[in-house]
Amino acid sequence: MELVPFEPFSLLRDIDRLFEERGSRGGAWAPRIDVFGREQELVIRVEVPGIKAEDIDITLEDHTLTISGSRSFEEESAETGYHRREIFTGKFQRTLVLPDELDRSEITASANDGILEVTVPRRPEVLPRKVKVDVSQQD
């Protein structure tokens, strides 16, 4: 009987490879995102290198924000072909549920250097307020 070394992460590598192959062949894929809050707004950053602004759709329905689009490249001819293909192509979609504290009617979006930034301001009534305290001196 021959002993085979146990590799606990080999199954995870196989699963990763399966998803990588599916995405690089034009299947659905999901760009990476960061979501963080600033004092007066929520910011969503999405990695979209190689995607034109006109190929990105941002829709809002009730509390659900959906960012979708597609990326494609000119296909190589059959003679040259690919030696390796890792860049994801095809359609993508990311969906987020926005909290009630945001003013969903004032969403803005801009793209720069392959990063899409969607900004959703907080409603004025939920923003922190400063209250001035009058100090009176008593004799």
Backbone as CSV, one residue per row, in Angstrom:
resi,resn,N_x,N_y,N_z,CA_x,CA_y,CA_z,C_x,C_y,C_z
1,MET,0.847,-1.181,0.000,0.000,0.000,0.000,0.892,1.243,0.000
2,GLU,0.568,2.163,-0.893,1.360,3.380,-1.030,0.670,4.524,-0.304
3,LEU,1.435,5.309,0.435,0.884,6.464,1.138,0.850,7.662,0.205
4,VAL,-0.261,8.362,0.202,-0.430,9.553,-0.620,-0.475,10.750,0.335
5,PRO,0.335,11.768,0.076,0.317,12.922,0.993,-1.043,13.623,0.964
6,PHE,-1.491,14.022,2.138,-2.769,14.713,2.278,-2.565,16.204,2.026
7,GLU,-3.356,16.754,1.105,-3.308,18.180,0.800,-4.683,18.767,1.104
8,PRO,-4.836,19.395,2.270,-6.167,19.867,2.678,-6.742,20.958,1.789
9,PHE,-5.901,21.720,1.092,-6.418,22.828,0.293,-6.528,22.489,-1.194
10,SER,-6.267,21.251,-1.570,-6.325,20.897,-2.996,-7.747,21.025,-3.545
11,LEU,-8.750,20.672,-2.759,-10.129,20.801,-3.216,-10.487,22.270,-3.442
12,LEU,-10.039,23.153,-2.550,-10.309,24.582,-2.728,-9.649,25.110,-3.991
13,ARG,-8.434,24.667,-4.275,-7.757,25.084,-5.510,-8.524,24.605,-6.735
14,ASP,-9.037,23.390,-6.677,-9.817,22.862,-7.800,-11.098,23.679,-8.012
15,ILE,-11.751,24.064,-6.926,-12.971,24.880,-7.035,-12.632,26.245,-7.608
16,ASP,-11.559,26.880,-7.120,-11.121,28.167,-7.666,-10.842,28.058,-9.155
17,ARG,-10.155,27.014,-9.561,-9.810,26.814,-10.964,-11.077,26.666,-11.811
18,LEU,-12.079,25.965,-11.286,-13.341,25.793,-12.004,-14.003,27.142,-12.255
19,PHE,-14.061,27.992,-11.224,-14.678,29.306,-11.396,-13.851,30.199,-12.307
20,GLU,-12.534,30.133,-12.224,-11.684,30.930,-13.099,-11.901,30.550,-14.563
21,GLU,-11.968,29.263,-14.847,-12.167,28.815,-16.225,-13.527,29.247,-16.752
22,ARG,-14.554,29.159,-15.912,-15.895,29.551,-16.346,-15.932,31.036,-16.689
23,GLY,-15.353,31.880,-15.832,-15.373,33.314,-16.064,-14.539,33.735,-17.251
24,SER,-13.393,33.122,-17.465,-12.515,33.564,-18.540,-13.033,33.149,-19.909
25,ARG,-13.994,32.284,-19.968,-14.530,31.838,-21.253,-15.820,32.555,-21.628
26,GLY,-16.111,33.650,-20.983,-17.291,34.419,-21.366,-18.512,34.150,-20.519
27,GLY,-18.381,33.398,-19.424,-19.507,33.176,-18.536,-19.686,34.350,-17.601
28,ALA,-20.666,34.241,-16.721,-20.898,35.308,-15.750,-19.725,35.397,-14.784
29,TRP,-19.405,36.598,-14.393,-18.338,36.826,-13.424,-18.733,38.013,-12.570
30,ALA,-18.027,38.256,-11.506,-18.355,39.355,-10.602,-17.099,40.163,-10.306
31,PRO,-17.102,41.450,-10.651,-15.944,42.278,-10.324,-15.857,42.477,-8.807
32,ARG,-14.655,42.716,-8.322,-14.473,42.944,-6.888,-14.974,44.334,-6.526
33,ILE,-15.534,44.448,-5.309,-16.071,45.733,-4.856,-15.587,46.043,-3.444
34,ASP,-15.559,47.329,-3.140,-15.369,47.830,-1.781,-16.582,48.681,-1.460
35,VAL,-17.117,48.537,-0.266,-18.229,49.369,0.190,-17.808,49.949,1.529
36,PHE,-17.842,51.274,1.634,-17.454,51.910,2.885,-18.239,53.198,3.072
37,GLY,-18.298,53.634,4.313,-19.036,54.849,4.627,-18.101,56.000,4.926
38,ARG,-18.511,57.150,4.499,-17.909,58.410,4.917,-18.948,59.094,5.784
39,GLU,-18.587,60.204,6.385,-19.513,60.871,7.303,-20.850,61.172,6.646
40,GLN,-20.839,61.632,5.396,-22.083,62.066,4.771,-22.557,61.178,3.625
41,GLU,-21.890,60.030,3.371,-22.278,59.221,2.212,-21.773,57.789,2.333
42,LEU,-22.356,56.936,1.511,-21.894,55.564,1.336,-21.220,55.506,-0.030
43,VAL,-20.063,54.856,-0.090,-19.304,54.775,-1.337,-19.149,53.313,-1.730
44,ILE,-19.399,53.041,-2.998,-19.224,51.697,-3.552,-18.212,51.826,-4.678
45,ARG,-17.087,51.119,-4.560,-16.069,51.117,-5.609,-16.049,49.738,-6.260
46,VAL,-16.028,49.744,-7.587,-16.087,48.497,-8.349,-14.924,48.469,-9.336
47,GLU,-14.187,47.360,-9.368,-13.104,47.203,-10.342,-13.699,46.890,-11.714
48,VAL,-13.504,47.789,-12.683,-14.047,47.593,-14.022,-13.017,47.918,-15.104
49,PRO,-11.787,47.432,-15.001,-10.802,47.751,-16.040,-11.208,47.160,-17.384
50,GLY,-10.988,47.930,-18.434,-11.297,47.457,-19.772,-12.762,47.526,-20.138
51,ILE,-13.580,48.152,-19.290,-15.007,48.244,-19.561,-15.352,49.707,-19.809
52,LYS,-15.987,49.971,-20.936,-16.390,51.332,-21.276,-17.589,51.741,-20.422
53,ALA,-17.664,53.045,-20.125,-18.768,53.559,-19.306,-20.127,53.208,-19.900
54,GLU,-20.222,53.223,-21.233,-21.514,52.913,-21.863,-21.891,51.430,-21.751
55,ASP,-20.959,50.586,-21.312,-21.238,49.159,-21.125,-21.586,48.829,-19.674
56,ILE,-21.752,49.865,-18.835,-22.098,49.670,-17.425,-23.486,50.248,-17.181
57,ASP,-24.333,49.479,-16.491,-25.678,49.927,-16.114,-25.784,49.941,-14.593
58,ILE,-26.331,51.019,-14.068,-26.596,51.116,-12.639,-28.090,51.353,-12.489
59,THR,-28.766,50.434,-11.821,-30.210,50.565,-11.642,-30.543,50.496,-10.154
60,LEU,-31.609,51.175,-9.792,-32.063,51.193,-8.414,-33.549,50.869,-8.405
61,GLU,-33.902,49.854,-7.664,-35.306,49.478,-7.516,-35.563,49.269,-6.037
62,ASP,-36.417,50.126,-5.465,-36.646,50.153,-4.019,-35.310,50.367,-3.300
63,HIS,-34.869,49.402,-2.525,-33.610,49.512,-1.783,-32.463,48.768,-2.460
64,THR,-32.704,48.210,-3.633,-31.720,47.352,-4.282,-30.983,48.089,-5.398
65,LEU,-29.674,48.195,-5.240,-28.805,48.809,-6.247,-28.128,47.686,-7.020
66,THR,-28.251,47.714,-8.344,-27.637,46.697,-9.191,-26.675,47.369,-10.159
67,ILE,-25.450,46.866,-10.163,-24.432,47.333,-11.105,-24.148,46.163,-12.032
68,SER,-24.376,46.376,-13.337,-24.194,45.293,-14.293,-23.530,45.823,-15.555
69,GLY,-23.079,44.907,-16.374,-22.454,45.284,-17.630,-21.787,44.087,-18.272
70,SER,-20.887,44.384,-19.187,-20.169,43.296,-19.848,-18.817,43.793,-20.331
71,ARG,-17.904,42.848,-20.464,-16.577,43.142,-20.990,-16.278,42.115,-22.074
72,SER,-15.765,42.617,-23.195,-15.370,41.716,-24.273,-14.124,42.264,-24.934
73,PHE,-13.397,41.390,-25.539,-12.205,41.759,-26.276,-12.333,41.212,-27.688
74,GLU,-11.578,41.783,-28.576,-11.566,41.284,-29.941,-11.081,39.831,-29.912
75,GLU,-11.821,38.958,-30.550,-11.446,37.543,-30.567,-10.207,37.317,-31.425
76,GLU,-9.364,36.456,-30.947,-8.168,36.088,-31.700,-8.563,35.116,-32.810
77,SER,-7.814,35.123,-33.880,-8.114,34.214,-34.988,-7.757,32.780,-34.613
78,ALA,-8.316,31.855,-35.325,-8.074,30.434,-35.057,-6.610,30.071,-35.244
79,GLU,-5.897,30.774,-36.123,-4.488,30.440,-36.366,-3.607,30.795,-35.175
80,THR,-3.851,31.956,-34.577,-2.980,32.377,-33.475,-3.463,31.818,-32.151
81,GLY,-4.729,31.964,-31.830,-5.300,31.413,-30.607,-4.673,31.976,-29.340
82,TYR,-5.176,31.522,-28.198,-4.668,31.927,-26.906,-3.697,30.883,-26.389
83,HIS,-2.649,31.329,-25.742,-1.759,30.421,-25.022,-2.223,30.281,-23.581
84,ARG,-2.789,31.350,-23.069,-3.354,31.358,-21.718,-4.424,32.444,-21.686
85,ARG,-5.534,32.161,-21.026,-6.622,33.132,-20.968,-7.149,33.214,-19.537
86,GLU,-6.871,34.337,-18.861,-7.275,34.507,-17.470,-8.161,35.723,-17.247
87,ILE,-8.213,36.655,-18.188,-9.007,37.867,-18.003,-10.478,37.520,-18.225
88,PHE,-11.295,37.837,-17.218,-12.707,37.536,-17.303,-13.385,38.388,-18.366
89,THR,-14.231,37.759,-19.144,-15.037,38.456,-20.139,-16.480,37.994,-19.979
90,GLY,-17.376,38.703,-20.625,-18.789,38.349,-20.552,-19.535,39.298,-19.629
91,LYS,-20.738,38.897,-19.267,-21.607,39.739,-18.446,-21.251,39.612,-16.970
92,PHE,-21.495,40.704,-16.242,-21.323,40.675,-14.796,-22.482,41.400,-14.144
93,GLN,-22.659,41.131,-12.843,-23.693,41.818,-12.077,-23.344,41.752,-10.599
94,ARG,-23.493,42.868,-9.924,-23.350,42.941,-8.463,-24.591,43.642,-7.936
95,THR,-25.158,43.111,-6.876,-26.378,43.663,-6.298,-26.160,43.926,-4.813
96,LEU,-26.586,45.104,-4.376,-26.461,45.492,-2.975,-27.798,46.019,-2.477
97,VAL,-28.125,45.713,-1.237,-29.315,46.275,-0.609,-28.857,47.485,0.192
98,LEU,-29.445,48.645,-0.116,-29.039,49.893,0.530,-29.862,50.132,1.794
99,PRO,-29.226,50.653,2.834,-29.974,50.942,4.068,-30.924,52.128,3.900
100,ASP,-31.903,52.229,4.788,-32.909,53.294,4.734,-32.322,54.686,4.910
101,GLU,-31.204,54.795,5.588,-30.642,56.114,5.913,-30.089,56.871,4.712
102,LEU,-30.071,56.241,3.536,-29.492,56.874,2.355,-30.541,57.573,1.505
103,ASP,-30.114,58.643,0.850,-30.982,59.384,-0.070,-30.784,58.782,-1.467
104,ARG,-31.578,57.799,-1.797,-31.402,57.051,-3.039,-31.714,57.875,-4.284
105,SER,-32.328,59.044,-4.119,-32.625,59.885,-5.277,-31.426,60.719,-5.719
106,GLU,-30.356,60.727,-4.944,-29.192,61.567,-5.237,-27.937,60.754,-5.549
107,ILE,-28.071,59.574,-6.105,-26.926,58.727,-6.424,-26.110,59.346,-7.558
108,THR,-24.793,59.301,-7.423,-23.905,59.730,-8.503,-22.900,58.620,-8.768
109,ALA,-22.366,58.607,-9.987,-21.380,57.596,-10.356,-20.353,58.217,-11.284
110,SER,-19.098,57.784,-11.123,-18.028,58.224,-12.020,-17.040,57.078,-12.162
111,ALA,-16.334,57.073,-13.288,-15.333,56.032,-13.539,-14.008,56.704,-13.854
112,ASN,-12.940,56.180,-13.260,-11.615,56.725,-13.483,-10.583,55.618,-13.278
113,ASP,-9.698,55.449,-14.259,-8.613,54.464,-14.174,-9.101,53.056,-13.826
114,GLY,-10.228,52.649,-14.412,-10.720,51.286,-14.210,-11.480,51.062,-12.919
115,ILE,-11.772,52.129,-12.189,-12.544,52.024,-10.951,-13.832,52.827,-11.105
116,LEU,-14.964,52.164,-10.928,-16.259,52.827,-10.911,-16.552,53.191,-9.462
117,GLU,-16.928,54.440,-9.213,-17.263,54.865,-7.856,-18.698,55.371,-7.843
118,VAL,-19.526,54.695,-7.076,-20.931,55.069,-6.906,-21.066,55.659,-5.504
119,THR,-21.636,56.864,-5.434,-21.779,57.561,-4.160,-23.256,57.785,-3.880
120,VAL,-23.670,57.406,-2.668,-25.059,57.583,-2.246,-25.038,58.401,-0.961
121,PRO,-25.527,59.647,-1.010,-25.485,60.490,0.192,-26.472,60.016,1.261
122,ARG,-26.140,60.317,2.500,-27.050,60.031,3.604,-28.137,61.117,3.630
123,ARG,-29.322,60.757,4.054,-30.395,61.740,4.175,-30.007,62.759,5.241
124,PRO,-30.319,64.036,5.013,-29.908,65.089,5.955,-30.369,64.837,7.396
125,GLU,-31.535,64.261,7.563,-32.050,64.063,8.925,-31.301,62.981,9.711
126,VAL,-30.487,62.163,9.048,-29.729,61.138,9.770,-28.258,61.517,9.957
127,LEU,-27.863,62.651,9.391,-26.482,63.100,9.552,-26.249,63.586,10.980
128,PRO,-25.029,63.399,11.476,-24.730,63.904,12.814,-24.867,65.423,12.852
129,ARG,-25.381,65.936,13.957,-25.521,67.383,14.125,-24.723,67.822,15.341
130,LYS,-24.202,69.017,15.246,-23.509,69.597,16.386,-24.475,70.569,17.061
131,VAL,-24.468,70.520,18.344,-25.318,71.411,19.121,-24.408,72.324,19.924
132,LYS,-24.633,73.604,19.789,-23.827,74.574,20.517,-24.363,74.665,21.949
133,VAL,-23.446,74.633,22.865,-23.818,74.716,24.281,-23.433,76.098,24.785
134,ASP,-24.390,76.834,25.286,-24.116,78.141,25.889,-23.718,77.934,27.336
135,VAL,-22.622,78.547,27.685,-22.137,78.424,29.064,-22.324,79.777,29.736
136,SER,-23.039,79.749,30.820,-23.227,80.987,31.575,-22.505,80.856,32.904
137,GLN,-21.926,81.955,33.325,-21.187,81.941,34.579,-22.052,82.483,35.706
138,GLN,-22.027,81.819,36.787,-22.788,82.267,37.952,-21.813,82.768,39.012
139,ASP,-22.199,83.858,39.619,-21.341,84.415,40.669,-21.625,83.815,42.004
